[in-house]
Amino acid sequence: MSGGRETPAKTAGSRLTRHLHTVYFAILAWNRAQPRHVQLVGAIMAAFAFVVLSLALAIGVSPIVPGAEVSIVLGFNISLLLALAVGSYLITQCILVMLGKGKRSRGIVLADLANDMILLALMVTIAYLHFNLKMWIPLINPALYDAEFMALDEHLRGIVDAFTWIGTTLHSAVSDEVRWYQFGFILMFIIAFCRFSAARNAYYPRFVVSISLMMSLGALSYLIAPALGPFIYEDGIDLLATQSQENMRDGYREVRAVGVAWIESVGSEYFTAGLAAMPSLHVANASVMTYYMLRSRDFLAPFFVFLWFWILVDSVALRWHYVVDAPAGILLAALVIWLTGRLLRGASPEHAASAEAPALAAAGYSASRA
């Protein structure tokens, strides 16, 4: 008998429990202190992680880390994309500080910087989970609906031919050594993130929440009616895209044939190369970004409309997507925009701005438009 005395093991256990409680409540307190959009993006990431990890457990696979190789889709290592996004953001913020925009105090500038870096980290985590799930699609739902979608494309051959002609005309005016379909999409995100974070208006919270929802719900929507894309039947207008598509199809075949073992041994080289055509998330994300640029009356909105149109055309002309994938992506974008409005407690940005004025003001936001 210990005579009521605690053993060293029990003492250490009690001390550890107290420390864990302290950390837990500190995290809760920190979360409550964050702006609502940061909390929402964190909640989206946590919910998506739970779903993805549950699916991973069900099929017996572990999330993989991207390798150091050049992405067969992007043409460069994915880490360069993160560096470009962070670098562009920091340059934008430095310019704003030097210009004295908004007369922000040092404390507000540092708080904004911390919140934005947290948001980027959360969105990168969501993207990491997104690409893992995309690679697992053949193991979760091996059904393919390419034949049905291609039959619909044949009925809509006039649209395919029109987009092919427009795409050929657009590509004739630019270098064929750049993957413009991918580059234009990346450019839209970097510019939009830098613009909205600089403007600090009511559209910035909606933008980051919508993009986070899109990456999460979009990846899950791939599981409804999986398809590889019309390139399995016919080539598109760009040789680089055709080569990427064939490499991605090789990866898909290996996943189907070998399964988890291939993903765990070689999957890091194909991290961004999972195939999924329905819906088009390029069109969906571009639609969301263009929508917020138009609503905020940003001077770059016409440029975003142009890039949105280019991505819409290329999605079909390059044969990444069937015609039906584009309207499916636009409908998903509309759903995400609506859901974002509900989560931010306002059907319109103007309502959201008035309802959350104290929180936005505390975080250094302005209700004025960009």
N, C-alpha and C positions, 0 to 999 in steps of 0.2 A: 504494500500500500504506500502511496506517496504522501498520505496525510494531508491531502488537499493541495499539495504543491504541484505546480505544472512542470512537466519534463522539458528539457531543452528543445525537443522536437515540437512539443505543443506550443512552447513560447515562440519559436520561429514561425510556426504555422499561423499563430494569432497575429504576429507582427506582419507577415506577408498578406494576410487577409485584410488588415487595416490599410496597408499600402495600396492594395488593389481597389479597395473601396474609395480611397482618396483619389486615385487615378481616375476611376470610373466617374466620380462626381465632378472632378476637374474637367473631364471631357464633356460631360453634360453641360457644365457651366460655360465652357468655351463655345459649345455648339449654340447655346441660347444667345450668346453674345454676337453671333455672326448674322450678317444680313440674311433676309429670308431666302433670297435666291441661292446663296451659298448653302444654306441648310437643305434646300430642295435638291440641288445637284448632288449633295452628299447622300441624301436619302435615295435618290434615283440610283446612284452608284451602288449603295449597299443592297438595295432590292435586286438590281440586275446581277450583282455578284452572287447573291443567294441563289437565284435561278440558274445561273451558269454553272456554279459549283455543284448544285444539285444534279444537273444534267450530266456533268462530268463524272460524278459519283455513280450515276445510273449506268453509264456506258463504260466505266472503268478507264477513263483517260485523265491525265493531269494537264493543266494549262502549261503551255510551252512559252519560252522566252524567244523573241526574234533573234536571229543570228546576225553576224556582222557582214553577211553577204549583201550584195546589191539586190534590191527587190526586183523581181522579174516583171512586176506591174509598174512600179514607179520609175525604174531606171536608176535609182540611187538608194542608199541605205536609209531606212526609215528614221534612224536617229537624227539625220540631217534635217528632216521635216520638223522635228521637235526643236532643234537648235534654231532653225529659221523662224519658227513661230515665237519663241522666247526672245530671240534677238530683235525681231521686228517690234515686238511689244516694248522692250526696254528702250529701244531707240525712240519710239513714239513718246514714251513717258518722259525721257530725258529732254526731248524737244519741248514738251509741254511745260516742264519745270523751268527750263531756260526762258521760255516766253512768258512765264508767270501766269499761265491760263487759270482763270478762276480764283487766283489769289489764295490757293490752298496752303494751309499751314503744313509744316514738316510732318506733324503727327498724322494729318489726314492723308498726305502723300504716301507715307509709310503704311498706313492702314489699307489704303487702296491697293498698294503694291502687294501686300500680304494676301489680301482677299483674292486678287487676280491670280497670284501664283497658286493659291489653294484651288481655285477653279480650274486652272490649267492642269494641275496634278490630278484632280478628280476626273476631268474629261479624258486625260490620257489613260487613266485606269479603265474607264468605260470603253475606250477604243481598244485597249489591250484585251479586255474580255470579249468585245465584239468580234475581233479577228479570230480569237480562239474558237468561239462558238461557230463562226462561219466555216471554219475548217472541219468541224465535227458534223456538219449537216448530213453527209452521207451515212453516218453511223446512227444518227437520231431519226431521220426520215429519208430512207433511200429511194423513195418514189420520185419519179421525174415526169414533168408535164410538158416537156419540150415539144412533143409531137402535136399536142393540142394547141399550144401557143403558135407554133410555126404554121399550122393550118389556118389560124386566124390571120397571121401575117400575109399568107397568100391571098386571102380575101381583101386585105388592105394593102395590096401590092402598090397601089398608086401612092399611098403615103410613104412607103418604104422607098420607092423610086424618087419621090420629091425630096425626101431627106437626104438620100444619097447624092442627088444633084447639088443640093445646097451645101452639103458637107464637102464635096469635092471642090466646089467653088471657094469655100472658106479656106480649105487646106492648101489650095494653090497659091494663096497669098502669104503663107507663113512657111517656116522651115519644117521639113518633114522629119527632122531629127529630134523633135521635142514631142513628148506625149501630151499634146494640148488638152485632151479630154481629162487627164489626171491633173495636169498642171493648172488648168483653169479653175478646177474645183478647189485645189489647195489654196490658190491665190485668193479665191473668194472668202475662204474661212479666215485666213491670216488678216486680210484687209478688214473684214467685218469685225473680228475680235479687237483689232487695234482701234478701229473707228469708234465702236460702241464703248469700249473701255475708256477711250479719251473723252467722248462726249459726256459720259456719266449721266445719261438721261434714263427715262423709264423703260426704254427699249433694251438696254443692256441686260438687265435681269431676265427679260423674256427671251432674249437671244440665247444666253447660255443654258437656260432651262430647256428651251426647245431643242437645241443641238444635242443635249444630253439625253433627252427623251427619244430623239430620232435615232441615235446610235443604239439605244437599248431596244426600243420597240421595233426598229427596223431589222435588227439581227434576228429577233424572235419571229418577225413576219416572214422571213426567208423559209421558215419551217412549214408554212401553210401549204404552199404549192411550189416545191423546189423545181428549179430549171437551170440548165447550164448557160443557155443563150443561143441565138440563131447562128453564131459562128460555127456550130457543129454541122450546119447544113450548107453554109455559103460564107465566103470571105467578105470582109468589109473593105473599106477604101484605103486603109492604112496598113502597110506591111509590118510596122512595129507592133501595132495592136494585134494583128493576126499571129505574130510570133509569141507574144505574151499569152494570148488565149490558148495556143497549143501547149505551151509550157504549163499553164494552169490546169488544163485538161489532163495532162500527164499526172499531175499531183492528185487530181480528183480520182483518177483510175487507181492510183496506188492506195489511196485511202479505202476505196471500195474493195480492192483485192486483198490488202494486207491488214488494214484496220489500225488499231491502236498502236501496234508495234512500229508501224511506219511513221505515224505522227510523232511518237516519242523519239525516234532516231533521226528522222530527216525533216520533220515538220517545221523546225526553226528556219529552214531555208525557204519555206513556202508560207511564211507567217501571214503575209498580206495577199496571198494568192488563192484564197478560198473562192470557189465559184458559186455565184448565186445571182440569178437574173431577175427574179420576181419578188418584190417590186424593185424599181430602179432607185437606189438610195442616193445616187449622184443627183438625179432629178429632184428627189424629195428634199435633200439637204439644200440644194441650190434654190429650190422654191421657197424654203423657209428663210434663208438669208436674204433673198431678193425681196420677199414680202416685208421684212423688217426694215430694209433699206428704203423701200418705197414709203412705208408708213411714217418713218422718221424724217422723210423729205431730205435725205442726205444728198449732197451734190454728186456723190458717186453712184446713185441709184440707176441712172441710165447705163453706166458701165456694167452693173450687176445684171440688168435686164439683158444686155448683150451676151454676157457670159452664160446666163441661164439658157438663153436661146441656143447658144453654141453647144452647151452640154446636152440639151434636149435633142438637137439634131444629131450630134455625134453618138449619142447612146444607141441610135438606130443605124446610122450610116456606117459606124464601125462594127456593127453587128454584135455589140455587147448585149443589147437588149432587144426584145420583141417590142412591137408597137404598143401592146397593152401594158407593158411594164411602166411606161411613162405616166399614163393617167393613174395607175395604181400608186405610183410614187407621189403624185400630186395630191391624191386623196389622203394618203398617209400624212403628208405635210399639213393638210387642212386639219386633220385630227389632232396632230401634235400642237398646232397653233391654238386650237380651241382648248385642248387640255391644259396648255400652259396658262391661258387666261383664267381657267378655273382654279389652278393651283396658286396663282398669284392674286386670287380673290378679286378679279375684275374682268368683265367681258371686253373692256377696251383699255389701252394703255393710259388714257386720261383718267379713267376711274381708278386704275391701279395706282397711278401716281398720287392721287389725292388720298386714297385709302392708306398708303404706306408712306406718306410724306415724312413722318417723324423718323422712320427707319432709314429712308433714303437720305434725308438730311444728315443724319448721324454718320452715314458712311461716305458723305461727300458728294452725293448726287444732286443733280439739278433737274427739275421737272421740265425745263425747257428742252426743245428739240435740237437735234444736231444741225 
